[in-house]
Amino acid sequence: MRYFQLLFLILIASNSIFGQVTLKTFLGASFSNPTIHFRGLVEDDRRQILENFYEGINSLYIGVQFSRKMNNRFSINIDLQSSLRGIRAADIDNYYYKANYLDVIPSLDFNLGKFIKFGAGPFYSLKIYEVIETPPLPNLKVIRSRDYGFMISATTTFKRLTFRLMYLRGFNATFLATESEFKHSVLQFGLGYTIRRTKEKDSR
């Protein structure tokens, strides 16, 4: 519950700080591809088994974006989104770990032409809840509640609709096992709708 309260406070604070902003909602598909890193000495055969055993969990995400235009080239954004990420055993049903995260993503966008812009910035994630389907994943020792990393994006807008491709690369090992650890790598395809647009100032 405290994370939803935090989200509500961030929404109010963002609106107060930025004043006249463009407000968008997003809904899309999230494809998780966790990167495995081995801890200590692990035999080659064991590495191959572990690399083939795990795969990412795909899901939907939902979010909002506050955006303010700085000039004709640059704009600053704050994205808040709820996304599901996790790992599961390949080819085995009901054998997975997944968690829902609240992502906070400040970014800077660069407009390249009239319809295309590119963005980049850091992200910080807080785990809201987790689900572990029995039997538990083998040798899973620690599940961290926070993640952080870097984001890049490409968007195009047509009237009130926005199409966005976004990639998030986590730097924190969120799953720690006896022999390995996993870092999030997420590719998202989203469709946004503009709820409120920034009012253009009178240039006279």
Summary of the structure (lengths in Angstrom):
residues: 204
radius of gyration: 19.2
end to end distance: 48.7
largest distance: 71.6
contacts: 611
relative contact order: 0.21
helix: 13%
strand: 64%
